[in-house]
Amino acid sequence: MKNLIAELLVRLAEKEEESKELVAQVEALEIVVTALLRKLDSHQFQQISDSITTAMDTATRSETINPEDSSLLEGYIQRLLLHPRQ
């Protein structure tokens, strides 16, 4: 029983480490994307925003995408486009 608990704790620690790494990757990408978006003029920004909207519309019409996941993704995209990290 102790071995099982120890093994579970090791697996939990590994998953936590993977989670931290993913969070760091997402935050790094958010910083890079925000920096790139800030360098665009308004026309370029609007073109990118329109392309993203079109891609999201196409993806949400697909039956392979969970509507809840799509909604969550849309929220994060809007946050990046409308309220970028300072």
C-alpha positions as a Python dict, from the first residue, in 0.01 Angstrom:
ca = {
    (1, 'M'): (0, 0, 0),
    (2, 'K'): (285, 240, 82),
    (3, 'N'): (441, 169, -255),
    (4, 'L'): (114, 249, -430),
    (5, 'I'): (77, 578, -244),
    (6, 'A'): (440, 666, -314),
    (7, 'E'): (394, 588, -683),
    (8, 'L'): (79, 800, -697),
    (9, 'L'): (260, 1090, -530),
    (10, 'V'): (544, 1065, -782),
    (11, 'R'): (296, 1067, -1071),
    (12, 'L'): (114, 1363, -920),
    (13, 'A'): (441, 1553, -888),
    (14, 'E'): (526, 1475, -1252),
    (15, 'K'): (185, 1600, -1367),
    (16, 'E'): (225, 1917, -1163),
    (17, 'E'): (564, 1980, -1323),
    (18, 'E'): (415, 1927, -1671),
    (19, 'S'): (134, 2166, -1584),
    (20, 'K'): (380, 2434, -1471),
    (21, 'E'): (572, 2395, -1795),
    (22, 'L'): (256, 2432, -2003),
    (23, 'V'): (154, 2743, -1810),
    (24, 'A'): (498, 2894, -1872),
    (25, 'Q'): (474, 2814, -2244),
    (26, 'V'): (129, 2972, -2271),
    (27, 'E'): (239, 3283, -2085),
    (28, 'A'): (546, 3315, -2306),
    (29, 'L'): (332, 3286, -2619),
    (30, 'E'): (90, 3544, -2481),
    (31, 'I'): (375, 3788, -2425),
    (32, 'V'): (515, 3733, -2775),
    (33, 'V'): (175, 3764, -2944),
    (34, 'T'): (95, 4080, -2749),
    (35, 'A'): (428, 4235, -2847),
    (36, 'L'): (366, 4149, -3213),
    (37, 'L'): (11, 4285, -3207),
    (38, 'R'): (131, 4613, -3060),
    (39, 'K'): (367, 4663, -3356),
    (40, 'L'): (87, 4640, -3612),
    (41, 'D'): (-90, 4936, -3761),
    (42, 'S'): (-468, 4941, -3727),
    (43, 'H'): (-529, 4801, -4077),
    (44, 'Q'): (-296, 4505, -4023),
    (45, 'F'): (-448, 4440, -3682),
    (46, 'Q'): (-800, 4441, -3830),
    (47, 'Q'): (-695, 4198, -4106),
    (48, 'I'): (-552, 3956, -3849),
    (49, 'S'): (-858, 3992, -3628),
    (50, 'D'): (-1087, 3922, -3924),
    (51, 'S'): (-882, 3616, -4022),
    (52, 'I'): (-904, 3482, -3667),
    (53, 'T'): (-1280, 3539, -3661),
    (54, 'T'): (-1319, 3355, -3992),
    (55, 'A'): (-1106, 3065, -3868),
    (56, 'M'): (-1306, 3044, -3544),
    (57, 'D'): (-1636, 3050, -3735),
    (58, 'T'): (-1514, 2764, -3953),
    (59, 'A'): (-1393, 2568, -3652),
    (60, 'T'): (-1713, 2613, -3454),
    (61, 'R'): (-1923, 2486, -3745),
    (62, 'S'): (-1717, 2169, -3743),
    (63, 'E'): (-1879, 1889, -3547),
    (64, 'T'): (-1542, 1773, -3413),
    (65, 'I'): (-1509, 2078, -3188),
    (66, 'N'): (-1680, 2075, -2850),
    (67, 'P'): (-1893, 2393, -2820),
    (68, 'E'): (-1771, 2448, -2464),
    (69, 'D'): (-1408, 2426, -2578),
    (70, 'S'): (-1481, 2659, -2866),
    (71, 'S'): (-1638, 2913, -2633),
    (72, 'L'): (-1341, 2897, -2398),
    (73, 'L'): (-1097, 2942, -2686),
    (74, 'E'): (-1299, 3235, -2822),
    (75, 'G'): (-1283, 3403, -2481),
    (76, 'Y'): (-906, 3373, -2465),
    (77, 'I'): (-868, 3500, -2819),
    (78, 'Q'): (-1083, 3802, -2745),
    (79, 'R'): (-883, 3868, -2431),
    (80, 'L'): (-561, 3867, -2634),
    (81, 'L'): (-701, 4089, -2907),
    (82, 'L'): (-903, 4333, -2699),
    (83, 'H'): (-721, 4344, -2368),
    (84, 'P'): (-361, 4235, -2424),
    (85, 'R'): (-129, 4181, -2133),
    (86, 'Q'): (33, 4503, -2019),
}
